[in-house]
Every structure is written in C-alpha cells, then in structure tokens.
Amino acid sequence: MAQQDKQYTGDGGDNYADAARKTADAVKQIGQSAAQKAAATGAEATANAAAATVKAGVEGGKAVAEIATGTASGGPVGALLAAAWSARHTLFKVLVTVCLCLVFIIVMVISLPTIIFNYIFHTDPATVDETGPTEMVAVYEEMSVTVSDCVTCGYNAARAEVERIIADGGYDYTLSTEATIDYGHVSADYDVCYILAAYSASMEQKGATKQDLKNKLDAVAAQMFAVTYVVKESTVIIPAESEDEEPTTEIVKYAECTIHPFDSSVILTAFSIDPNAPYGEFKIRTADAIDSMATALKCTLYGVTAGGQVPPITDAELNEFLDKLSCSPARTELMRVALSLVGRVPYFWGGKSAPGWNEEWNTPKLVTSAGSGSTGTLRPYGLDCSGFTDWVYRTALGKSLTDGSRSQWDNSTEITESELLPGDLGFLDKPGNVAVNHILIYAGKDSGGNKLWVHCSSSAGGVALNSPTYVKYYRRVSGIDLENMTVPTTTGG
C-alpha cells in the first residue's frame, strides 16, 4: 500500500465507503412500512425535528432538508456522508450516519412533495396509483409530462383567443397572423418542481393525486398566457381585374396580438394558495415552505439546485433592457430571445436544442458527452455554451451558427472592442489554446460602463447575464446582415 493511501483510525480520514454504500442501500430498502411508521407515530422528537428541518431550510439556507437531500456530493447519500465525515472519530461517524439516515426518512416523508414520494413510500396509501412508476426520477418525469401537457393546453387556449379576436373583429387574417407577437412560444416560464411543491403544500401533503393536479391546472389554463391586442391599419394593393384597369389600394384593419409569457401567479390561483398564510404547525409562511420544498426536490433529483444561482429576468426587466438598446431590430430580437432564458435553463455539458422552448429542459437526463466531470451523471437537462448561442440565433432569426465553439469561431470574423454591438460573440480564447473554450453573446453595457454578456455557464449554473472579464476575442457572425435583415415573425407552432 502506498504511503498516501494508508488509513489511520480516528484521524478523520477513515475510509468507510463500503459501509456508506451499505448504509445507503439500507436507507433505500427501509421501504413502505418504516416510512409510514415515521409519518404516523408523530413522536414529539420526530415532529420537532421535522419542524426544525423545514424552518431551517427557510431561515438558514443550509437546512437538514437541503443537506440530507443531496447538496454535498450529488445526491442524498453523498450529503449524509459529508455530514458524518465532519465528525473526527470513527464512532461518531457511525452514529451520525445512522442518525442522519433516520432524519433522511423524515425529510422524505414531510419536507418533499408528496405527489412525488407517495409513489415510493406510500405515506398516503389511499391515493397511490399502484400502476404508476416507483423510481423517483420516473415519477418526476411522469409528473413533468402532466404539468407540460397542462401548460400546452394553456398556450393553445391563448392561440385560440388570438383566432377569436381576429374573427370577432373582422380583422384581416393574414396581416393579423403575421403581426402576432408570441412570447409564450419562446419562453415557458414555469418551474415543475415549484408547481409540484405548491400543489403538495396546498393539499397539506395528503390526498395528492396526478388527476387532481391536472384538473386544477386545467381549470386555470385560460389564465396562463395573457393575450392583448391593438388595432392597426395597413394599405394593401388590390390587383386590377383586367388589363385596362389600374390597381387600386385599400386601407384594411388588422389586430396586432401579443401572447404574453407564462404567468406564474396562476399557480397560486390554481391551488387556492395564500402565500402569506402560516404553513401547518411549522410557524413559517406557506410561500417559504413551498420554496423550501421545491429546493429540496431539486437537490434530491440533481444534487444541486437546478439553474442554481441566477434569478430569472422578469418581463418588466426584459422590456426595460430592450427599450434602452440602440441597435437594429435583428439585434434587438437576438437580445429578447437570449435574455428570455436567463435563470430558466441550466448548464448541461453537450446540451443542444431545436429552436423554441424545449419541454425537456430542467428534467433529469444522463450526461453522455465525454470530456466533463459531469459525464455519466444525472443532471437537469439544458444547454452548453455553444448550444445556447446557436439556439438563440436559430430561434430569433432562423439562422444556425453550427455546432461547437470551434465551428462558431470559424463562421465568424474578428472585430475590435469598439465595434461590439448586441448579438456579437465573445470567446474565452482561440480554438486550440484551451482544452475547453467558452462562447458568449454581447448584450451591451451596464450603467457603470461594464460590458454585459449573456451566456450559458457551468459556473453560473445556467444561462446568465453578467460581466465576466475573461473574454479575450470579439467576433461577428459571418453571412448574416444584422443591420438590414427582416426579423422573422414568430407565430407559434
């Protein structure tokens, strides 16, 4: 045995990986009866521990609910081990691990959405679908599909409302359709984990079923995507009926309809939630309990919070940002599309996507592309840096930058820093100078004169708008006239 591989009892470095794996297996195999007993006995110590868990998750940000569900090293087991290994002596490690296993059960039963974990632990047997999946990720994916289908119904209702406005007003159909501004198709601003947590909290963790969840979401489908419109006029040419006649013109009216992004406030409406009401006996607001529960679910699924450190840009903030830009319509559209993903799509090594919102984003996927420490692990699906830039250009303008940072370098030309305009590209380095390059989209400057870049970054956890100082090279996409091109109209699909 090499000297550096030796282990000494009690030195804080004892190697109990095998024992830890067995402990993890034991936790997984505790099963239905133990979970039901933990939930049903309601012993004072258990109740106090659970209450402290939820409350600490809100007040401290490093609650047992979060630690025991995976922030330490990629999952619940890793978190248990990290906590146990913080003790110095072997006996303490064993005791702490055992205690944390018990806490883990309580967290599963009380602090995570029952709509997910009831399928596994049967804490509410009367509402369990015996034909449903029993694997956590499989349950989550099934619930994600249900939520996605409901949101799709909401979007279709918005499209139907556009059709109704045009028909009832007698507006020119072709002009109205071409003028439709469809933010709902580009950005689906909803968080599946939050929705599942909100639903479970509204049910007080009892009686939650997939059908009831669907019924309540469907009931607010018409409110998910607001539709507004303004009436405009256009002069159209009427062809002559014969060679002896001249073409005439006619002024026609059309409706410029706007489908707004997903309105997340309808989630509270759907489940009749008062965010400021006290949650159960835990002496915290319902809104805080939902946030804590959603975070715990994300940590359990991914080992970290999906999309983690970047808050989404609100519609008001996005419109304010765009209003301050002084650039061509094509460049403005690039910014609108790029910023629509800030805080909403996580970083995923090798992540690529077709134009428009991808329903698979933020759902657990296996990283299959080689070359990353995340390869072979389960992560929330999203985009990598070049996948993001290509998605933005394809979604906004219907133009592809091709795949990979090297190809995007080759398909662009060098410009100076003073020539930078929104929509231009920035690179960490020249291809070949670094093992992994990084590509960003220039977004302008902040009030302090700092360059702003929108990009999909592993360090930020996903799509972010910030001012990194490592950008060395500035380039402009070749073959696309961003100053004079007509911006394609997004009409959904």
Backbone torsions as a table, in degrees:
resi	resn	phi	psi	omega
1	MET	NA	130.4	177.6
2	ALA	-65.6	150.2	-175.0
3	GLN	-56.3	-41.9	-175.5
4	GLN	-72.7	-10.6	-179.5
5	ASP	-94.1	-5.1	-178.2
6	LYS	-66.9	149.5	177.0
7	GLN	-120.9	139.8	-180.0
8	TYR	-122.1	125.5	-179.3
9	THR	-58.8	128.9	175.7
10	GLY	84.5	5.3	-178.6
11	ASP	-93.5	5.4	180.0
12	GLY	88.1	-0.8	-178.1
13	GLY	-123.2	20.2	-178.3
14	ASP	-58.1	137.5	-177.8
15	ASN	-94.7	101.6	-179.8
16	TYR	-118.9	38.2	-177.9
17	ALA	-61.0	-42.5	-179.9
18	ASP	-63.7	-43.6	179.0
19	ALA	-63.8	-36.7	179.3
20	ALA	-64.7	-41.3	179.5
21	ARG	-63.8	-40.2	178.0
22	LYS	-65.0	-39.2	177.3
23	THR	-61.7	-42.4	179.1
24	ALA	-61.4	-43.6	178.6
25	ASP	-61.6	-38.8	179.4
26	ALA	-63.2	-41.0	178.2
27	VAL	-60.2	-44.4	-178.6
28	LYS	-64.4	-31.1	-173.6
29	GLN	-93.7	0.4	179.7
30	ILE	-57.0	-41.7	167.6
31	GLY	77.2	-168.4	-170.5
32	GLN	-61.7	-48.7	-172.2
33	SER	-63.4	-42.2	-179.3
34	ALA	-66.5	-41.4	-179.7
35	ALA	-64.8	-43.3	179.1
36	GLN	-62.7	-39.5	-179.8
37	LYS	-65.4	-41.6	179.9
38	ALA	-62.5	-36.7	-178.7
39	ALA	-78.2	-31.6	-170.4
40	ALA	-89.0	-33.6	-174.0
41	THR	-64.0	-38.8	177.1
42	GLY	59.7	32.2	177.2
43	ALA	-57.8	148.8	-173.5
44	GLU	-57.7	-42.0	-178.8
45	ALA	-64.6	-40.3	179.8
46	THR	-64.7	-45.3	-179.3
47	ALA	-62.3	-43.4	179.8
48	ASN	-64.2	-39.9	179.9
49	ALA	-65.0	-42.4	-179.5
50	ALA	-65.5	-43.4	179.1
51	ALA	-61.4	-43.2	178.9
52	ALA	-63.6	-36.3	179.7
53	THR	-60.5	-52.4	-178.2
54	VAL	-65.1	-44.7	-177.6
55	LYS	-64.9	-41.9	179.1
56	ALA	-64.2	-33.8	178.8
57	GLY	-61.6	-30.7	178.9
58	VAL	-84.7	-45.0	-170.9
59	GLU	-84.2	-31.9	-173.1
60	GLY	-107.7	-21.1	179.2
61	GLY	77.6	-9.7	178.3
62	LYS	-129.0	44.2	-174.1
63	ALA	-69.4	162.5	174.0
64	VAL	-57.2	-35.2	178.7
65	ALA	-56.3	-35.8	-179.5
66	GLU	-85.5	-43.8	-178.9
67	ILE	-62.3	-46.7	-175.0
68	ALA	-75.2	-5.3	178.4
69	THR	-114.5	18.4	159.9
70	GLY	123.6	11.0	-175.4
71	THR	-75.4	-18.6	-172.2
72	ALA	-74.1	-50.0	-176.1
73	SER	-153.0	52.3	170.3
74	GLY	88.6	18.9	176.6
75	GLY	158.1	175.1	-177.5
76	PRO	-56.2	-43.2	-177.3
77	VAL	-64.4	-42.9	179.8
78	GLY	-61.1	-38.5	179.3
79	ALA	-66.2	-40.6	177.8
80	LEU	-59.6	-44.9	-178.0
81	LEU	-66.0	-39.9	-179.4
82	ALA	-61.6	-42.7	179.0
83	ALA	-65.8	-42.4	-179.3
84	ALA	-65.1	-40.1	-176.1
85	TRP	-74.4	-7.6	175.5
86	SER	-73.1	-19.7	173.8
87	ALA	-76.9	152.0	-173.5
88	ARG	-86.1	-42.4	-171.4
89	HIS	-96.4	151.6	-174.6
90	THR	-57.2	-45.1	-178.3
91	LEU	-61.0	-41.5	178.6
92	PHE	-63.4	-37.8	-179.8
93	LYS	-62.2	-45.2	-179.6
94	VAL	-62.7	-46.8	-178.7
95	LEU	-63.1	-44.3	-179.4
96	VAL	-63.7	-41.0	179.7
97	THR	-61.3	-44.4	179.0
98	VAL	-61.8	-46.0	-179.6
99	CYS	-62.6	-41.4	-179.5
100	LEU	-67.1	-31.5	175.6
101	CYS	-60.4	-41.8	178.8
102	LEU	-66.6	-42.0	177.9
103	VAL	-62.1	-38.6	-179.1
104	PHE	-58.6	-41.1	178.8
105	ILE	-62.6	-45.0	-179.1
106	ILE	-62.7	-42.2	178.8
107	VAL	-61.0	-44.3	179.3
108	MET	-58.3	-44.0	-173.7
109	VAL	-74.2	-37.5	-169.7
110	ILE	-109.0	-37.2	-168.6
111	SER	-98.9	0.8	-179.9
112	LEU	-121.0	152.2	-173.8
113	PRO	-58.4	123.8	-177.7
114	THR	-65.5	-24.4	178.7
115	ILE	-60.8	-24.3	176.6
116	ILE	-92.8	-53.1	-167.9
117	PHE	-87.2	-9.2	173.5
118	ASN	-66.5	-30.2	177.7
119	TYR	-65.0	-29.0	-175.1
120	ILE	-93.6	-48.2	-174.3
121	PHE	-97.9	-11.8	178.9
122	HIS	54.7	45.4	178.7
123	THR	-72.5	-20.7	176.1
124	ASP	-129.9	75.0	-169.3
125	PRO	-55.1	-30.9	-175.4
126	ALA	-65.4	-22.0	-176.3
127	THR	-108.0	9.4	-178.8
128	VAL	-81.8	131.2	173.5
129	ASP	-86.3	106.7	-174.6
130	GLU	-65.1	-18.6	179.8
131	THR	-91.6	-3.3	-176.8
132	GLY	-81.6	170.2	179.9
133	PRO	-68.9	157.5	179.1
134	THR	-119.0	-5.4	174.7
135	GLU	-84.2	137.7	-174.1
136	MET	-56.6	-49.4	-177.8
137	VAL	-64.9	-39.0	179.3
138	ALA	-64.1	-40.1	177.0
139	VAL	-63.1	-45.3	-179.3
140	TYR	-61.2	-43.9	-179.1
141	GLU	-63.7	-38.1	178.3
142	GLU	-64.8	-42.9	178.1
143	MET	-67.2	-34.9	178.4
144	SER	-63.1	-39.7	178.2
145	VAL	-63.5	-41.3	179.0
146	THR	-61.4	-46.9	178.8
147	VAL	-62.3	-45.9	-179.0
148	SER	-60.3	-41.8	179.2
149	ASP	-62.5	-38.9	179.5
150	CYS	-67.0	-41.9	179.0
151	VAL	-65.9	-37.9	177.0
152	THR	-61.0	-39.7	175.8
153	CYS	-61.3	-39.6	177.2
154	GLY	-63.8	-42.2	178.6
155	TYR	-65.6	-41.6	178.2
156	ASN	-63.8	-33.4	177.1
157	ALA	-65.6	-37.3	177.5
158	ALA	-65.8	-42.2	177.7
159	ARG	-62.2	-39.6	178.2
160	ALA	-65.3	-34.9	177.5
161	GLU	-65.2	-38.0	175.6
162	VAL	-60.7	-45.9	178.9
163	GLU	-60.5	-40.1	-179.7
164	ARG	-64.8	-43.7	-179.6
165	ILE	-59.6	-44.4	-178.5
166	ILE	-65.4	-45.1	-177.5
167	ALA	-68.0	-47.5	-176.8
168	ASP	-65.6	-32.6	-178.7
169	GLY	-86.9	-7.6	-178.5
170	GLY	66.8	28.2	-177.3
171	TYR	-80.7	155.3	178.0
172	ASP	-59.9	122.3	-171.7
173	TYR	-69.9	-44.5	-176.5
174	THR	-64.3	-48.3	-179.7
175	LEU	-64.5	-39.2	-179.2
176	SER	-66.0	-41.7	179.7
177	THR	-65.2	-43.8	179.7
178	GLU	-65.7	-28.3	-176.8
179	ALA	-87.8	-6.0	-177.0
180	THR	-61.3	129.8	176.4
181	ILE	-103.2	115.9	-170.2
182	ASP	-116.2	87.9	176.4
183	TYR	-77.0	-26.2	-177.7
184	GLY	-65.8	-31.7	-178.5
185	HIS	-74.2	-33.7	-176.8
186	VAL	-80.0	-42.9	-173.9
187	SER	-125.3	117.9	174.3
188	ALA	-101.8	91.6	-170.9
189	ASP	-86.0	70.2	175.0
190	TYR	-140.5	152.9	-175.4
191	ASP	-117.8	112.7	-176.3
192	VAL	-59.5	-43.8	-179.4
193	CYS	-60.3	-41.0	179.6
194	TYR	-65.1	-42.5	-179.1
195	ILE	-63.2	-43.6	179.4
196	LEU	-65.9	-37.9	178.0
197	ALA	-67.6	-43.0	-179.6
198	ALA	-63.0	-42.3	179.2
199	TYR	-63.8	-47.1	-178.5
200	SER	-63.4	-40.4	179.0
201	ALA	-65.3	-38.5	-179.7
202	SER	-64.7	-27.1	179.1
203	MET	-91.3	2.5	-176.1
204	GLU	55.1	37.2	176.4
205	GLN	63.7	21.5	179.2
206	LYS	-134.5	143.8	174.7
207	GLY	71.3	17.7	-179.3
208	ALA	-78.7	128.5	176.9
209	THR	-136.3	155.7	180.0
210	LYS	-62.5	-40.3	-178.5
211	GLN	-66.0	-41.3	178.5
212	ASP	-65.2	-40.7	176.0
213	LEU	-57.9	-47.3	-178.9
214	LYS	-63.6	-44.4	-178.7
215	ASN	-59.5	-41.9	-177.4
216	LYS	-71.9	-35.6	176.2
217	LEU	-70.8	-41.2	178.7
218	ASP	-61.6	-31.5	-178.3
219	ALA	-65.8	-23.0	-179.8
220	VAL	-111.8	15.6	-176.9
221	ALA	-55.8	-40.0	-177.3
222	ALA	-67.9	-15.6	-178.9
223	GLN	-99.0	-4.3	-174.1
224	MET	-68.7	-38.9	-178.3
225	PHE	-126.7	104.2	-179.6
226	ALA	-68.0	147.2	178.0
227	VAL	-124.4	125.5	174.4
228	THR	-125.2	164.1	178.6
229	TYR	-155.6	157.2	172.9
230	VAL	-129.1	145.6	-179.4
231	VAL	-90.5	130.1	179.2
232	LYS	-128.2	167.4	179.7
233	GLU	-122.7	152.2	178.5
234	SER	-146.3	144.3	177.0
235	THR	-92.4	123.1	-179.4
236	VAL	-116.3	151.9	-179.5
237	ILE	-92.7	129.3	177.3
238	ILE	-99.3	114.5	-178.6
239	PRO	-59.2	148.0	177.7
240	ALA	-69.5	146.0	-178.6
241	GLU	-80.8	-20.5	178.1
242	SER	-145.0	170.5	-178.5
243	GLU	-68.4	-22.8	-178.0
244	ASP	-81.3	-10.0	-177.0
245	GLU	-105.7	154.3	176.7
246	GLU	-95.6	147.4	174.4
247	PRO	-61.1	147.9	177.7
248	THR	-116.2	170.3	178.2
249	THR	-119.2	156.1	-179.8
250	GLU	-145.5	138.4	176.3
251	ILE	-90.8	121.5	179.6
252	VAL	-118.7	154.1	177.8
253	LYS	-100.7	144.1	175.0
254	TYR	-141.3	161.8	-178.7
255	ALA	-105.4	123.6	172.5
256	GLU	-92.8	96.9	-176.9
257	CYS	-90.0	144.8	176.1
258	THR	-122.6	120.9	171.4
259	ILE	-93.1	114.3	-175.1
260	HIS	-80.4	160.4	178.8
261	PRO	-61.1	164.9	179.0
262	PHE	-52.1	130.7	179.7
263	ASP	-93.3	101.8	-174.3
264	SER	-66.0	-18.0	-179.1
265	SER	-67.2	-18.5	-179.5
266	VAL	-68.9	-17.4	178.0
267	ILE	-63.7	-43.7	177.9
268	LEU	-64.5	-38.1	177.8
269	THR	-64.8	-43.6	-177.2
270	ALA	-58.3	-38.3	-174.6
271	PHE	-105.4	12.7	177.9
272	SER	51.1	51.6	-176.1
273	ILE	-102.0	129.4	168.3
274	ASP	-96.1	106.3	-173.9
275	PRO	-61.2	-22.6	-177.8
276	ASN	-95.0	-2.3	179.3
277	ALA	-72.0	149.1	177.1
278	PRO	-66.0	144.2	-178.1
279	TYR	-100.4	109.8	177.2
280	GLY	52.6	-133.6	-179.0
281	GLU	-105.6	16.1	-172.2
282	PHE	-91.5	-3.2	175.4
283	LYS	59.6	38.6	173.3
284	ILE	-133.8	162.9	178.0
285	ARG	-70.7	150.0	177.8
286	THR	-59.9	-39.1	179.6
287	ALA	-59.7	-41.7	-180.0
288	ASP	-68.8	-38.2	178.6
289	ALA	-64.1	-40.4	178.7
290	ILE	-63.5	-45.4	179.2
291	ASP	-60.4	-43.3	-179.9
292	SER	-65.1	-40.7	-179.5
293	MET	-66.9	-41.1	178.7
294	ALA	-65.0	-40.6	178.3
295	THR	-64.5	-41.9	179.0
296	ALA	-62.1	-39.1	178.8
297	LEU	-65.4	-43.3	178.9
298	LYS	-62.5	-42.6	179.6
299	CYS	-63.9	-37.6	179.5
300	THR	-67.1	-40.5	-178.4
301	LEU	-72.2	-42.3	-168.4
302	TYR	-114.9	-16.4	-173.7
303	GLY	89.0	-18.4	174.8
304	VAL	-142.2	169.2	177.1
305	THR	-76.0	127.5	-177.6
306	ALA	-61.0	132.5	177.5
307	GLY	72.0	3.2	-169.0
308	GLY	-3.0	-69.8	-164.5
309	GLN	-101.8	-1.7	-171.4
310	VAL	-108.8	117.8	176.6
311	PRO	-74.5	143.2	178.5
312	PRO	-63.7	151.3	173.5
313	ILE	-83.1	129.1	179.8
314	THR	-75.7	164.8	178.4
315	ASP	-59.3	-41.9	-179.7
316	ALA	-63.0	-42.9	179.0
317	GLU	-65.6	-39.3	179.6
318	LEU	-64.7	-46.7	-179.7
319	ASN	-63.9	-38.4	177.8
320	GLU	-64.0	-40.8	179.3
321	PHE	-63.7	-46.4	-178.0
322	LEU	-65.2	-36.3	-179.8
323	ASP	-63.1	-27.4	-177.4
324	LYS	-86.3	-9.9	-179.1
325	LEU	-74.4	145.3	175.1
326	SER	-124.2	84.1	-177.7
327	CYS	-156.6	179.2	-176.0
328	SER	-69.3	160.6	177.2
329	PRO	-56.8	-36.8	-179.4
330	ALA	-65.9	-42.1	178.8
331	ARG	-68.2	-37.6	177.1
332	THR	-62.7	-40.9	179.1
333	GLU	-65.4	-38.1	175.6
334	LEU	-58.5	-41.9	-179.3
335	MET	-68.6	-41.4	179.9
336	ARG	-60.1	-45.4	-178.4
337	VAL	-68.6	-44.1	-178.4
338	ALA	-62.4	-45.7	-176.6
339	LEU	-72.2	-19.2	179.4
340	SER	-65.1	-18.4	-179.3
341	LEU	-98.5	-4.9	-178.1
342	VAL	-58.8	125.1	178.3
343	GLY	75.5	1.8	-175.2
344	ARG	-115.4	-17.2	-178.1
345	VAL	-127.5	125.0	-177.3
346	PRO	-79.5	165.7	174.4
347	TYR	-79.3	136.4	179.7
348	PHE	-143.0	117.5	-177.8
349	TRP	-59.2	120.5	-177.9
350	GLY	83.6	9.0	-176.0
351	GLY	-75.7	120.4	175.7
352	LYS	-126.7	162.0	-178.9
353	SER	-158.7	150.2	173.0
354	ALA	-70.3	165.1	179.7
355	PRO	-59.4	153.4	178.9
356	GLY	87.4	172.4	-179.2
357	TRP	-66.7	135.4	179.6
358	ASN	-103.6	118.7	-177.4
359	GLU	-65.4	-16.1	-179.8
360	GLU	-83.2	-13.4	177.8
361	TRP	-60.2	139.9	179.1
362	ASN	74.2	7.5	173.2
363	THR	-102.5	149.9	-175.6
364	PRO	-64.0	128.9	176.9
365	LYS	-138.5	152.6	177.6
366	LEU	-83.7	129.7	176.6
367	VAL	-76.5	115.7	-176.3
368	THR	-106.8	-20.2	179.6
369	SER	-69.4	135.0	-178.6
370	ALA	-77.2	161.1	171.2
371	GLY	102.7	6.9	-178.7
372	SER	-130.4	154.2	174.9
373	GLY	-66.0	-17.9	179.3
374	SER	-88.2	-7.9	-178.8
375	THR	-57.3	129.6	180.0
376	GLY	87.9	0.8	179.6
377	THR	-106.8	163.6	178.4
378	LEU	-92.0	122.3	-178.3
379	ARG	-135.9	157.8	174.2
380	PRO	-66.1	129.6	-174.6
381	TYR	-70.3	142.0	179.7
382	GLY	-162.5	-137.9	-176.4
383	LEU	-127.3	154.5	166.5
384	ASP	-97.9	-176.6	-170.1
385	CYS	-64.5	-46.2	-179.7
386	SER	-75.2	-29.2	174.5
387	GLY	-63.2	-36.1	179.0
388	PHE	-68.7	-48.9	-177.9
389	THR	-62.2	-41.3	178.8
390	ASP	-65.1	-41.2	178.9
391	TRP	-60.7	-42.0	-178.6
392	VAL	-62.1	-48.7	-178.3
393	TYR	-66.8	-38.2	-179.5
394	ARG	-70.9	-39.3	-179.0
395	THR	-72.3	-41.9	-175.7
396	ALA	-79.2	-41.9	-170.1
397	LEU	-123.8	-5.2	-177.9
398	GLY	72.2	21.0	-178.9
399	LYS	-117.5	130.6	-179.6
400	SER	-93.4	141.0	174.6
401	LEU	-93.0	2.7	-175.1
402	THR	72.5	175.9	-169.8
403	ASP	-95.0	129.5	173.3
404	GLY	96.0	147.1	-178.2
405	SER	-64.7	-33.8	179.5
406	ARG	-65.9	-45.1	178.1
407	SER	-63.1	-38.0	-179.9
408	GLN	-70.2	-30.4	172.4
409	TRP	-64.3	-47.4	-177.9
410	ASP	-65.3	-27.7	-179.0
411	ASN	-95.3	23.4	177.3
412	SER	-140.3	162.7	-179.3
413	THR	-120.2	151.7	-176.3
414	GLU	-71.4	139.6	173.1
415	ILE	-131.4	167.0	178.7
416	THR	-88.0	166.0	178.8
417	GLU	-60.4	-37.2	-178.5
418	SER	-69.9	-19.2	-179.4
419	GLU	-88.3	-7.2	-176.4
420	LEU	-56.9	133.1	173.8
421	LEU	-133.0	154.5	178.5
422	PRO	-52.1	131.5	-178.1
423	GLY	103.5	-16.5	175.2
424	ASP	-72.7	167.3	-173.4
425	LEU	-108.2	150.9	172.4
426	GLY	-125.9	146.9	-179.0
427	PHE	-127.0	144.8	174.8
428	LEU	-63.2	-42.0	-177.8
429	ASP	-162.8	176.3	175.2
430	LYS	-73.1	146.6	176.1
431	PRO	-56.4	134.4	179.7
432	GLY	96.5	-19.9	179.4
433	ASN	-81.8	-22.3	-179.5
434	VAL	-131.9	152.4	-179.8
435	ALA	-65.5	-41.6	178.7
436	VAL	-129.7	115.6	179.8
437	ASN	-84.3	172.1	177.8
438	HIS	-141.2	140.2	-177.3
439	ILE	-126.5	141.0	-175.3
440	LEU	-135.6	164.5	176.2
441	ILE	-113.4	126.4	-179.8
442	TYR	-70.5	135.7	-176.1
443	ALA	-120.9	3.3	-177.9
444	GLY	111.7	-158.0	-178.9
445	LYS	-125.8	151.7	176.1
446	ASP	-85.0	-177.4	-176.7
447	SER	-63.7	-21.0	179.3
448	GLY	-92.9	3.4	178.8
449	GLY	85.8	7.8	178.5
450	ASN	-81.3	139.7	178.0
451	LYS	-69.0	133.0	177.7
452	LEU	-103.6	137.7	178.8
453	TRP	-129.6	137.5	172.9
454	VAL	-108.3	128.2	-172.8
455	HIS	-160.1	163.8	176.8
456	CYS	-102.9	111.2	-169.2
457	SER	-121.3	136.6	176.9
458	SER	-68.4	-35.5	-178.8
459	SER	-68.8	-32.9	178.3
460	ALA	-84.7	-11.5	-180.0
461	GLY	89.1	-3.4	-179.2
462	GLY	163.5	-153.8	-178.2
463	VAL	-70.3	128.6	-175.0
464	ALA	-140.3	156.4	171.6
465	LEU	-119.0	111.4	-178.8
466	ASN	-154.8	-168.2	-173.8
467	SER	-124.9	65.6	177.3
468	PRO	-65.4	144.5	-177.0
469	THR	-99.7	2.5	-174.2
470	TYR	-88.0	-2.6	-177.1
471	VAL	-69.9	122.5	-176.0
472	LYS	-105.4	-31.5	-172.1
473	TYR	-125.6	137.5	-179.1
474	TYR	-115.1	133.6	-175.4
475	ARG	-143.2	155.0	179.6
476	ARG	-118.9	136.0	-177.5
477	VAL	-61.6	134.2	-179.7
478	SER	-84.1	148.4	172.3
479	GLY	77.5	7.2	177.6
480	ILE	-127.4	118.0	-179.7
481	ASP	-87.6	90.0	-176.1
482	LEU	-72.4	-11.9	-178.3
483	GLU	-86.9	-27.6	-171.7
484	ASN	-125.1	-6.6	-174.9
485	MET	-72.6	151.8	176.4
486	THR	-82.7	132.1	-179.5
487	VAL	-77.8	124.4	178.0
488	PRO	-59.9	144.5	178.0
489	THR	-86.0	126.9	176.8
490	THR	-89.7	119.1	-178.3
491	THR	-120.0	14.4	178.4
492	GLY	88.9	-172.4	-179.1
493	GLY	147.7	NA	NA
